[in-house]
């Protein structure tokens, strides 16, 4: 067994897939579909278990029935910034599909025989990670904010791969899991609102930013296609659908960014003014 030096945030950039999650009691997960896209600091992570029901008839949130909502509530996904302090990495979660975690997401990382091994600090677990095929640049990311409700969003791009995260715009009861919150919801509409948090993964082609996997399955097959106007830019727009599945444009304010906005959106003539700078 050959153990290499601990990685840094800078050399973790890229797309990672997980092959193993193991707990001390012997439980193991080798089947969940997991992708973690790490930008220069900002990251997005999506985890979807096997056994997904059929969502082909759903065009929007209001088409989901209670069994479908219950299954979706078992997914995981989060986005924020990766930090390193005192020998541990911390995946700060500004967007979390599974509501607010009880413990911080902190762990150690090292390479063992070509596999990156993550060991939890506050909760005991081991994860095995594998770097996906190297892609050409750009490597860039942007942190966003919804001007209407203050919820956070993220976009991370690595070559022709992207991930997108959008937080829910309602508060959930404290101290309950998402599955329990959905089960206790007073109506199907309230349950749908609880799972209205998007973590999507896709590929950029000549046809656009195509979504291939999403915590909201009706988004799969659609395009994100972020857009910015020319001139002085303080926000962006992305393609979305409303609760009924009708096409809408979602507007975001740019909080800050890592990399060149041109690389994310093809904005050759835009001058970016992040929200923090505009407010100062």
Secondary structure, 3 states (H helix, E strand, C coil): CCECCCCCCHHHCEEEEEEEEECCCCCEECCCEEEEEECCCEEEEEEECCCCCCCCCCCCHHHCCHHHHHHHCCCEEEEEEEEEECCEEEECCCEECCCCCCCCCEEEEEEECCEEEEEECCCCCEEEEEECCCCCCCEEEEEEECCCCCCEEEEEEECCEEEEEECCCCCCCCCCCHHHHHHHCCCHHHHHHHCCCEEEEEEEECCEEEEEEECCHHHCCCECCCECCCEEECEEEEEEECCCCCEEEEEEEEEEEECCHHHHHCCCCEEECCHHHHHC
